[in-house]
Amino acid sequence: MAYIRKHRKKWQAIVRKKNKTIVKSFWKKGDASKWAYKVEAQLETNTYQRVEQAEKLADIKLKEILNIYYEKYLVLKSKDHKKEKYLIDLLSNKPIGEKYITEITGSTLARFRDREIEEGKSPSTVKKYLLMFSRAINRTKAEHDIPIFTNPVTQIELPEEPAPIDRVLNDEEWERLLEVASKKKPYFMKAIVIIARETLCRRGELLRLKQSDINWRQGTARINITKNSIPREIGLSPLALQTLRELPDTPDGRFFPVKSVHSFNSYWRKVLRDAKLKGVFTFHRLRHQGATDLAESNWSIAELSAQGGWRSLSSLQRYTHIQAKHLAKKMKERG
């Protein structure tokens, strides 16, 4: 049953059916009547809830979904939430972020994917964008009463990523990398390259490393925030200790003070470009380089795992690239 009444300065439409009461206010009596009769018909045909959810979605933009995901989940769960915030802000400011969620279809995302690649984004970057959309939609759908019925990201093909770089630097390339890094800003670029290879630490672990994390007497460092959330203590080589000692003190105690990961990535890309290693090497490959060094120096699997923080043999195997000439040398030593 539907009826209209005057309520203060507005007209209030009230629809009751069984135990359900739905109320909405309007400035015009005619609008209240139209809405009331429409809702009453939807209740009669059991379509009201579906229509209500569709109307709710029509008011939500994709950028709002992204920000709900950040504020209600990432900021609480992710240790890298500042990096995720940068990505969410980037996507929110793109034209697709302004679209209402009801406008986001498989074809919408396919056009977005193709346009981003045409504008020069790498397949892996565009894939990262799409997966962020997907995670945000799934999380808000599951936990925040956003009535999204289908995740449109599942309806399209994700960009194919190129084969991963699977090599370590030769001696000439290494010397060239160090020479270029020594001439680049900020002042610590050469030092962080050396420390990455010597310690097997990840980029984020190094950017957070502080004076207070170092035990100079024992020659160790404590890595407090790690990818797998398990802190670890690592050994520091004489070269690593010397390199860290030569770095100047900073206000917050960090050895490698940068404003953000994105700032560091910008510096690193310039190093790779001038060292003629762009496209054939990444900062993360320094971790592979160091793991290979230690494996060829007869470190045990247990020692390598403890230093690099790997929790499985399969993970460790992906990081060691022992050359055939080293294996031949070991065979000769065996006799």
C-alpha positions in Angstrom: 0.0 0.0 0.0 1.3 3.5 -0.9 0.3 6.8 0.4 1.6 10.4 0.3 1.7 12.9 3.2 3.0 16.4 3.8 6.0 16.3 6.0 7.4 19.7 7.0 8.3 21.4 3.6 8.4 18.2 1.6 6.1 15.5 0.4 6.8 12.1 1.9 6.0 8.9 0.0 5.4 5.8 2.1 5.1 2.3 0.7 4.3 -0.6 3.0 4.1 -4.3 2.0 4.0 -7.1 4.6 6.9 -6.2 7.1 8.7 -3.8 4.7 8.3 0.0 4.9 10.0 2.2 2.4 10.1 6.0 2.8 11.4 8.8 0.5 10.9 12.6 0.5 10.3 14.8 -2.5 9.8 18.5 -3.1 6.9 17.9 -5.5 3.8 15.8 -4.6 3.7 14.5 -8.2 7.2 13.1 -8.0 6.4 11.4 -4.6 3.3 9.8 -6.2 5.2 8.5 -9.2 8.0 7.0 -7.0 5.5 5.4 -4.6 3.5 3.7 -7.4 6.7 2.5 -9.1 8.1 1.0 -5.9 4.7 -0.6 -5.1 4.8 -2.3 -8.5 8.3 -3.5 -8.0 7.4 -5.0 -4.7 4.5 -6.8 -6.3 6.8 -8.3 -8.9 9.7 -9.0 -6.5 12.0 -6.8 -8.5 12.4 -4.0 -5.9 15.7 -5.1 -4.4 17.3 -5.6 -7.8 16.2 -2.1 -9.0 17.3 -0.5 -5.7 20.7 -2.0 -6.0 21.0 -0.8 -9.6 20.1 2.7 -8.5 22.6 2.5 -5.7 25.4 1.5 -8.2 24.3 4.3 -10.6 25.6 6.8 -8.0 29.0 5.3 -7.3 32.1 6.1 -9.4 35.0 3.8 -10.0 37.3 6.2 -8.1 35.0 5.9 -5.1 35.4 2.1 -5.2 39.2 2.5 -5.3 39.2 4.8 -2.4 36.9 2.6 -0.3 39.3 -0.2 -1.0 42.3 1.9 0.1 40.7 3.4 3.2 38.9 0.3 4.5 41.4 -2.3 3.6 44.9 -1.4 2.2 45.7 1.2 4.8 45.0 -1.4 7.5 46.5 -4.5 5.9 49.2 -3.5 3.5 52.7 -2.5 4.6 53.2 -0.9 1.2 49.9 1.1 1.4 51.7 4.4 0.5 52.8 2.9 -2.8 49.2 1.5 -3.3 47.9 5.0 -2.6 50.0 6.5 -5.3 48.6 4.0 -7.8 45.0 4.5 -6.6 45.4 8.3 -7.0 46.8 7.8 -10.5 43.9 5.7 -11.6 41.3 7.9 -9.9 42.6 10.9 -11.9 42.3 9.1 -15.2 39.0 9.5 -17.2 38.0 5.9 -16.4 38.0 6.9 -12.7 35.2 9.4 -13.3 32.9 6.7 -14.8 30.0 5.3 -12.7 30.5 1.7 -11.9 27.4 0.8 -14.0 29.4 2.1 -17.0 32.4 -0.1 -16.4 31.9 -3.1 -18.6 34.3 -5.6 -20.3 34.4 -3.5 -23.4 35.1 -0.3 -21.4 38.1 -1.9 -19.8 39.3 -3.4 -23.1 39.3 0.1 -24.6 41.1 1.4 -21.5 43.7 -1.5 -21.8 44.4 -0.9 -25.5 44.5 2.9 -25.1 47.1 2.7 -22.3 49.3 0.4 -24.3 49.0 2.6 -27.3 50.1 5.6 -25.2 53.3 3.7 -24.3 52.5 1.9 -21.0 54.1 -1.5 -20.7 51.9 -4.6 -20.6 52.9 -5.3 -17.0 52.0 -1.7 -16.0 48.5 -2.0 -17.6 48.0 -5.4 -16.1 48.8 -3.9 -12.7 46.2 -1.2 -13.3 43.5 -3.8 -14.2 44.3 -6.0 -11.2 44.0 -3.0 -8.9 40.5 -2.5 -10.4 39.7 -6.1 -9.9 40.9 -6.3 -6.3 39.0 -3.1 -5.3 35.8 -4.4 -6.9 36.0 -7.8 -5.3 36.8 -6.4 -1.8 34.1 -3.8 -1.8 31.5 -6.2 -3.2 32.3 -8.8 -0.5 32.8 -6.6 2.6 31.2 -3.2 2.1 27.7 -3.9 0.7 28.4 -2.5 -2.7 26.0 -4.5 -4.9 28.3 -5.3 -7.9 27.1 -8.5 -9.5 30.0 -9.2 -11.9 33.6 -8.2 -11.9 34.1 -6.8 -15.4 37.9 -7.4 -15.3 37.2 -11.1 -15.5 35.5 -10.5 -18.9 38.7 -9.3 -20.7 42.1 -10.7 -21.5 44.9 -9.2 -19.4 47.9 -7.9 -21.3 50.6 -10.5 -22.0 53.8 -9.7 -20.2 57.2 -10.1 -21.9 59.4 -13.0 -20.7 61.2 -12.0 -17.5 64.8 -10.9 -17.7 66.8 -13.9 -16.8 70.4 -12.9 -16.6 73.1 -11.4 -14.4 75.6 -8.8 -15.4 79.1 -9.6 -16.7 82.1 -7.8 -15.2 82.2 -5.1 -17.9 78.5 -4.3 -17.4 78.9 -4.2 -13.7 81.7 -1.7 -13.8 79.8 0.4 -16.3 76.8 0.4 -13.9 78.9 1.5 -11.0 80.6 4.2 -13.0 77.3 5.7 -14.1 75.7 5.4 -10.7 78.6 7.2 -9.1 77.9 10.3 -11.2 74.1 10.4 -10.7 72.0 12.1 -8.2 71.2 11.4 -5.4 74.6 10.9 -3.9 73.9 7.4 -2.8 73.1 5.7 -6.1 76.4 3.8 -6.4 76.2 2.8 -2.7 72.7 1.4 -2.9 73.7 -0.6 -6.0 76.7 -2.1 -4.1 74.6 -2.8 -1.0 71.8 -4.5 -3.0 74.3 -6.9 -4.5 76.2 -7.5 -1.3 73.2 -8.1 1.0 70.5 -9.6 -1.3 68.0 -7.1 0.1 64.9 -5.9 -1.8 64.5 -2.3 -2.8 62.0 -1.5 -0.1 64.1 -3.1 2.6 67.1 -1.0 1.6 65.1 2.3 1.4 63.9 1.7 5.0 67.3 0.6 6.3 68.5 2.9 9.2 71.7 3.3 11.3 69.8 1.8 14.2 69.3 -1.4 12.3 73.1 -2.1 12.1 75.2 -3.9 14.6 78.6 -2.7 13.6 80.5 -4.9 16.0 78.8 -8.1 14.8 78.6 -7.0 11.2 74.9 -7.7 10.9 71.7 -5.8 10.0 68.1 -6.3 11.1 65.5 -6.1 8.3 62.3 -5.3 10.2 59.8 -5.0 7.4 60.0 -7.7 4.8 57.9 -9.0 1.9 56.7 -12.1 3.8 56.2 -10.0 7.0 58.9 -12.0 8.9 61.8 -9.9 10.1 65.3 -11.3 9.6 68.9 -10.6 10.5 71.5 -10.7 7.8 75.2 -10.7 7.5 77.1 -7.7 6.1 80.3 -8.2 4.1 83.4 -6.0 4.7 82.5 -4.1 1.5 78.9 -3.6 2.7 80.1 -2.3 6.1 82.6 0.0 4.5 80.1 1.4 2.0 77.5 2.0 4.7 80.1 3.7 7.0 81.0 6.1 4.2 77.4 7.4 3.8 76.6 10.7 5.6 74.2 10.8 8.6 70.6 11.8 7.8 67.9 13.4 9.9 65.8 10.3 10.1 68.7 7.8 10.2 68.1 6.2 6.8 71.0 5.4 4.7 69.1 6.0 1.5 66.7 8.9 2.1 64.2 9.3 -0.7 60.7 10.8 -0.7 59.1 7.8 -2.2 59.7 4.6 -4.1 58.5 6.4 -7.3 61.2 9.0 -6.8 63.9 6.3 -6.5 62.6 4.5 -9.6 63.0 7.7 -11.5 66.6 8.0 -10.4 67.2 4.3 -11.2 65.8 4.6 -14.7 68.3 7.3 -15.5 71.1 5.1 -14.3 70.0 2.2 -16.5 69.6 4.5 -19.5 73.1 5.9 -19.3 74.6 2.5 -18.5 72.9 1.2 -21.6 71.2 -1.5 -19.5 67.6 -0.3 -20.0 65.3 -3.2 -20.9 68.0 -5.8 -20.0 68.4 -5.3 -16.2 66.3 -4.2 -13.2 67.1 -3.2 -9.7 65.6 -6.4 -8.4 68.2 -8.3 -10.5 70.9 -7.1 -8.1 69.3 -9.5 -5.7 69.7 -12.3 -8.2 73.3 -11.2 -8.9 74.1 -11.3 -5.2 72.5 -14.7 -4.7 74.5 -16.1 -7.6 77.7 -14.7 -6.1 77.1 -16.4 -2.8 76.0 -19.7 -4.4 79.2 -19.8 -6.4 81.1 -19.1 -3.1 79.7 -22.4 -1.7 77.1 -21.0 0.5 74.6 -23.6 1.6 70.9 -23.5 0.7 70.1 -22.8 4.4 72.6 -19.9 4.5 71.3 -18.4 1.3 67.7 -18.7 2.5 68.5 -16.9 5.7 70.3 -14.1 4.0 67.8 -13.4 1.3 64.6 -14.3 3.2 63.4 -17.1 0.9 61.1 -19.6 2.4 61.2 -22.3 -0.3 63.8 -24.0 -2.4 61.9 -23.2 -5.6 62.0 -19.5 -4.8 65.7 -19.6 -4.2 66.3 -21.5 -7.4 64.8 -18.7 -9.4 67.3 -16.3 -8.0 70.6 -18.2 -8.6 72.1 -18.2 -12.1 75.2 -20.2 -11.8 77.3 -20.2 -15.0 78.4 -23.4 -16.7 82.1 -22.4 -16.3 81.7 -22.3 -12.5 80.2 -25.8 -12.6 83.1 -27.0 -14.8 85.6 -25.5 -12.3 83.8 -27.4 -9.5 84.1 -30.7 -11.5 87.8 -30.1 -12.0 88.3 -29.5 -8.3 86.5 -32.8 -7.6 89.1 -34.6 -9.8 
